[in-house]
C-alpha cells in the first residue's frame, strides 16, 4: 500500500500525495528535447567567400521586440591546400560603421514551422571590411578553424562554440555578436561552411 505525505501546492494549500504518485513523477521525463520552450532558429550557408584579410565576417543583430539568445556557432571550411584561420567571437555594443562593407542577411529558418519569423538578424559581411567594426564589449570565445584541402576529400571537425549551458544574450538593436578573423590571410581558395543557432523570447 502506498504511503502518503502532505506537501504545499503553488498556492500554499496542503495536498496529500502518495508515494506511488511521487515514483511516477520521478520516472517521467524531466526534459523533452523536441519541445523547446522558445522558438528556435538556424541560419547558415556553404562555400562563403570572405573578403581579403577579413576582420568581421558574420554578425548577429539584436531585436527591437525580442530577446535573442545565441546557442551555438559552427564553422568549417576548405581551401586549395589545408590551412587554418583564427576566429574570435565578441559581444558588441553598437552596429559600427559599414563604410564600403555590405551586409547580406541570411535566412533564419524556424525549426518549428509554426513559430513566427525571427526578429534577430544574422548577416554575412562582403565587398569590404567594416569601416569601423562594432564596438567590442569583450571577447566571448576564440579558436582556430581548420580548412581541409579540397582535392583530398579529407574531412575535418568544424570549430564549434557551444553556448547551450548559458546563451549569449542580445537585448535590443544596439547589441551585436560578431565573428571575426583578425585580418588574417585566407588560405588560397578558402571558403567557409557555417551555421548559427539562436532562440528568441520575451524576457
C-alpha positions as CSV (number, residue, x, y, z in Angstrom):
1,X,0.0,0.0,0.0
2,X,1.3,3.4,-0.9
3,X,2.3,5.8,1.9
4,X,1.0,9.4,1.8
5,X,2.6,12.7,2.6
6,X,1.5,16.3,2.8
7,X,3.0,18.9,0.5
8,X,2.0,22.5,-0.3
9,X,1.0,23.4,-3.8
10,X,1.8,26.6,-5.6
11,X,-1.0,28.5,-3.7
12,X,0.3,27.3,-0.3
13,X,-2.6,24.8,0.1
14,X,-1.8,21.4,1.8
15,X,-2.2,18.5,-0.6
16,X,-1.9,14.8,0.1
17,X,0.3,12.8,-2.3
18,X,1.1,9.1,-2.4
19,X,4.5,7.5,-2.8
20,X,3.1,5.9,-5.9
21,X,2.4,9.4,-7.4
22,X,5.9,10.6,-6.4
23,X,7.5,7.5,-8.0
24,X,5.6,8.1,-11.3
25,X,6.7,11.7,-11.3
26,X,10.4,10.8,-10.8
27,X,10.3,8.3,-13.6
28,X,8.7,10.7,-16.1
29,X,11.0,12.7,-18.4
30,X,12.1,16.0,-16.9
31,X,13.2,17.5,-20.3
32,X,11.8,16.9,-23.7
33,X,14.4,17.9,-26.3
34,X,11.8,18.2,-29.0
35,X,9.6,20.6,-27.0
36,X,11.6,23.8,-27.0
37,X,10.3,26.4,-24.6
38,X,11.2,29.2,-27.0
39,X,11.2,29.5,-30.8
40,X,14.5,28.2,-32.2
41,X,16.1,29.3,-35.4
42,X,19.2,28.4,-37.5
43,X,20.9,30.5,-40.2
44,X,23.8,29.1,-42.3
45,X,25.5,28.8,-45.6
46,X,28.1,26.9,-47.5
47,X,31.2,28.0,-49.6
48,X,31.1,31.5,-48.2
49,X,34.0,33.5,-49.7
50,X,35.3,36.2,-47.3
51,X,36.8,39.5,-48.2
52,X,40.6,39.7,-48.4
53,X,42.2,39.7,-44.9
54,X,38.8,39.6,-43.2
55,X,38.0,41.3,-39.9
56,X,34.3,40.7,-39.0
57,X,32.7,38.2,-41.4
58,X,29.5,37.4,-39.6
59,X,27.3,39.5,-37.3
60,X,24.1,38.8,-35.3
61,X,22.0,41.9,-34.6
62,X,19.7,42.0,-31.6
63,X,16.0,42.6,-31.9
64,X,13.7,45.6,-31.0
65,X,11.0,43.3,-29.8
66,X,12.5,40.1,-28.5
67,X,15.5,38.8,-26.5
68,X,17.9,36.9,-28.8
69,X,19.9,34.1,-27.2
70,X,22.7,32.6,-29.3
71,X,23.1,28.9,-28.5
72,X,25.6,27.5,-31.0
73,X,28.1,28.6,-33.7
74,X,29.6,26.1,-36.1
75,X,32.3,26.9,-38.7
76,X,34.2,24.6,-41.1
77,X,36.0,25.2,-44.4
78,X,38.0,24.1,-47.3
79,X,40.9,25.6,-49.4
80,X,43.2,24.6,-52.2
81,X,45.7,23.5,-49.6
82,X,44.9,22.8,-45.9
83,X,45.2,25.7,-43.6
84,X,43.9,27.4,-40.5
85,X,42.4,30.8,-39.6
86,X,42.0,32.4,-36.2
87,X,38.4,33.1,-35.1
88,X,37.2,35.5,-32.4
89,X,33.6,35.7,-31.1
90,X,32.8,39.0,-29.4
91,X,29.8,40.8,-27.9
92,X,29.4,44.4,-29.1
93,X,27.5,47.5,-28.0
94,X,26.8,49.1,-31.3
95,X,26.4,48.5,-35.1
96,X,29.8,50.0,-36.1
97,X,30.2,51.8,-39.4
98,X,29.9,49.8,-42.6
99,X,31.9,52.1,-44.9
100,X,32.3,50.1,-48.2
101,X,31.2,46.8,-46.5
102,X,27.9,45.3,-47.3
103,X,25.7,43.1,-45.0
104,X,23.8,40.2,-46.6
105,X,21.1,38.9,-44.3
106,X,20.9,35.1,-44.1
107,X,17.5,33.4,-43.8
108,X,16.9,32.4,-40.2
109,X,14.8,29.2,-40.5
110,X,12.4,28.4,-37.6
111,X,13.0,24.8,-36.6
112,X,9.2,24.6,-36.0
113,X,7.3,25.9,-38.9
114,X,4.5,27.1,-36.6
115,X,6.9,29.6,-35.0
116,X,6.9,33.2,-36.1
117,X,9.7,34.6,-38.3
118,X,12.9,35.5,-36.5
119,X,13.4,39.2,-35.4
120,X,17.1,38.9,-34.8
121,X,19.2,39.3,-37.9
122,X,22.2,37.1,-39.0
123,X,24.3,38.6,-41.7
124,X,27.5,37.9,-43.6
125,X,29.9,40.7,-44.4
126,X,31.0,41.2,-48.0
127,X,32.6,43.6,-50.5
128,X,35.0,45.1,-48.0
129,X,35.8,45.0,-44.3
130,X,33.8,47.3,-41.9
131,X,34.9,50.9,-41.9
132,X,34.6,50.8,-38.1
133,X,33.8,47.4,-36.6
134,X,31.1,47.2,-33.9
135,X,32.5,48.3,-30.5
136,X,33.6,45.2,-28.6
137,X,32.4,44.8,-25.1
138,X,34.5,41.7,-24.7
139,X,35.7,38.5,-26.4
140,X,33.5,35.6,-25.6
141,X,35.4,32.8,-27.3
142,X,38.3,32.2,-29.7
143,X,39.8,29.3,-31.6
144,X,41.1,28.2,-35.0
145,X,39.0,26.9,-37.9
146,X,40.8,24.2,-39.9
147,X,40.3,24.3,-43.7
148,X,40.6,21.0,-45.4
149,X,42.4,20.6,-48.7
150,X,39.7,20.5,-51.4
151,X,41.3,17.9,-53.6
152,X,41.9,15.3,-50.8
153,X,38.3,14.8,-49.6
154,X,39.7,14.6,-46.1
155,X,37.1,15.9,-43.6
156,X,38.0,18.0,-40.5
157,X,35.9,18.7,-37.4
158,X,34.1,22.0,-37.5
159,X,35.0,24.7,-35.0
160,X,32.0,24.8,-32.6
161,X,31.3,27.4,-30.0
162,X,28.6,25.9,-27.8
163,X,26.7,28.2,-25.5
164,X,23.9,25.8,-24.7
165,X,24.7,26.0,-20.9
166,X,24.3,29.8,-21.0
167,X,23.4,31.5,-24.2
168,X,25.0,34.8,-25.4
169,X,22.1,37.2,-24.8
170,X,21.4,40.2,-27.1
171,X,19.0,42.8,-25.7
172,X,17.9,45.5,-28.1
173,X,19.1,46.5,-31.6
174,X,22.4,48.0,-30.4
175,X,23.7,44.7,-29.0
176,X,25.5,42.6,-31.6
177,X,27.6,39.4,-31.7
178,X,30.4,39.4,-34.2
179,X,32.6,36.5,-35.6
180,X,35.9,38.0,-36.7
181,X,39.0,36.6,-38.3
182,X,41.5,39.3,-37.1
183,X,42.6,40.4,-40.6
184,X,44.3,37.0,-41.2
185,X,45.2,36.0,-44.7
186,X,42.8,33.4,-46.3
187,X,44.4,30.2,-47.5
188,X,44.2,30.1,-51.3
189,X,40.7,29.2,-52.4
190,X,39.5,29.3,-48.9
191,X,35.7,29.2,-48.3
192,X,33.6,28.6,-45.2
193,X,30.6,26.5,-44.2
194,X,28.8,27.9,-41.2
195,X,25.7,27.9,-39.1
196,X,24.3,29.9,-36.1
197,X,21.5,28.7,-33.8
198,X,19.5,31.0,-31.6
199,X,16.3,31.3,-29.7
200,X,14.0,34.3,-29.1
201,X,11.8,35.1,-26.1
202,X,10.0,38.0,-24.4
203,X,12.2,38.1,-21.3
